[in-house]
Amino acid sequence: MAPSIFVTGATGYIGGDALYQLMKSTKQYDVAALVRDSDKGAQIASQYPAIRLVYGDLDSSDVLEEEAKKADIVLHCANADHVVAAEALIKGLAAHASDRPGYIIHTSGTGILLFADLERRTFGEASTKIYNDWDGVGEVTSIPDFAPHRNVDKIILASSGKNVKSAIVSPPTIYGKGRGPGNHRSHQLPELSRCTLEKGHGIQVGAGKTYWTNVHVHDLSDVFVALVEAAAAGGGNASWGDEGYYFTENGEHIWGEISKAVASAAHKQGFIPSDEVQTHSNEEIDEICQFGTGLWGANSRCRAIRARKLLGWSPKGRSIEQEIPDTVASEADLRGFVKHHAAKVAG
């Protein structure tokens, strides 16, 4: 009998691409997906008619608990901060027998590493602190409780035992076009592109020296699928529980340099008058984009060792720098800048 998987966030950017890669697998799975309404259900059904649709949302505790009871594996790619959903899924998985535990693969994010800059209110400055998920995993899983995503991470970490096996996947800046049945747009790079187009110039937080690590969404999906395969094999070579924490990076960038590259691409494509980058105050940045100071002004540096060592992960996607021209063009089209530019050229 094929392993059963319950997926949340299947029409979202992360979950949708993970679902795409999972359904491409040569291995057979019995997949159910949580959907909010018939429109979301139709998106999945049109692409994957064999998937069983489960109607509800992240507050539908009874639905989540029941589906987790039935599933061998829960692939939780929806809201990383939703306590009610995490607790319901864990409660359902805890009903599994110890000789056939349930597995949960939870999506967090390296926003959890922003806590030091957020606490100090230091934005736009570089940090030398780099976390890792191998010999430094204990430090990662015991960071302060006020860190972003930490509340749900603690729920997942505490759940692992005889009946439940847990893994946390913590992606950094994700880029690239998604391949799922719903949202194909990421957040940080598209939002920076949108703000650049709308302001008519590049934008930068403070000195622009902030570091983040990054990963192409297709490479991220490979980690999810590798963990699903390990879970289906009774745990496989993967780590679960206290050591089951997986960063997913393939390099890092400095946000000030990305701001310059976005402005340059927008100027070359004729959407803004120059490639000038302007520095904005923290307050201005957060007005331009919600939590922009954290997205582009606080440091999030890590090294993804565990997935490479245990899962054989070898990311192959093109770099974030190579992705910038396409992201700018996509945002310009989405926001109507392409039509306006065409009309301007036509006179």
Secondary structure as GFF3:
##gff-version 3
##sequence-region A 1 347
A	DSSP	beta_strand	4	8	.	.	.	ID=ss1
A	DSSP	alpha_helix	13	24	.	.	.	ID=ss2
A	DSSP	beta_strand	30	35	.	.	.	ID=ss3
A	DSSP	alpha_helix	38	47	.	.	.	ID=ss4
A	DSSP	beta_strand	52	55	.	.	.	ID=ss5
A	DSSP	alpha_helix	61	70	.	.	.	ID=ss6
A	DSSP	beta_strand	73	76	.	.	.	ID=ss7
A	DSSP	alpha_helix	83	93	.	.	.	ID=ss8
A	DSSP	beta_strand	102	107	.	.	.	ID=ss9
A	DSSP	three_ten_helix	110	114	.	.	.	ID=ss10
A	DSSP	alpha_helix	115	120	.	.	.	ID=ss11
A	DSSP	beta_strand	131	132	.	.	.	ID=ss12
A	DSSP	alpha_helix	137	140	.	.	.	ID=ss13
A	DSSP	alpha_helix	150	159	.	.	.	ID=ss14
A	DSSP	beta_strand	164	170	.	.	.	ID=ss15
A	DSSP	beta_strand	173	175	.	.	.	ID=ss16
A	DSSP	alpha_helix	188	199	.	.	.	ID=ss17
A	DSSP	beta_strand	202	205	.	.	.	ID=ss18
A	DSSP	beta_strand	211	216	.	.	.	ID=ss19
A	DSSP	alpha_helix	217	232	.	.	.	ID=ss20
A	DSSP	three_ten_helix	241	243	.	.	.	ID=ss21
A	DSSP	beta_strand	245	247	.	.	.	ID=ss22
A	DSSP	beta_strand	252	254	.	.	.	ID=ss23
A	DSSP	alpha_helix	255	268	.	.	.	ID=ss24
A	DSSP	beta_strand	277	280	.	.	.	ID=ss25
A	DSSP	alpha_helix	282	288	.	.	.	ID=ss26
A	DSSP	alpha_helix	292	297	.	.	.	ID=ss27
A	DSSP	beta_strand	302	303	.	.	.	ID=ss28
A	DSSP	alpha_helix	306	311	.	.	.	ID=ss29
A	DSSP	alpha_helix	320	334	.	.	.	ID=ss30
A	DSSP	alpha_helix	337	346	.	.	.	ID=ss31
###
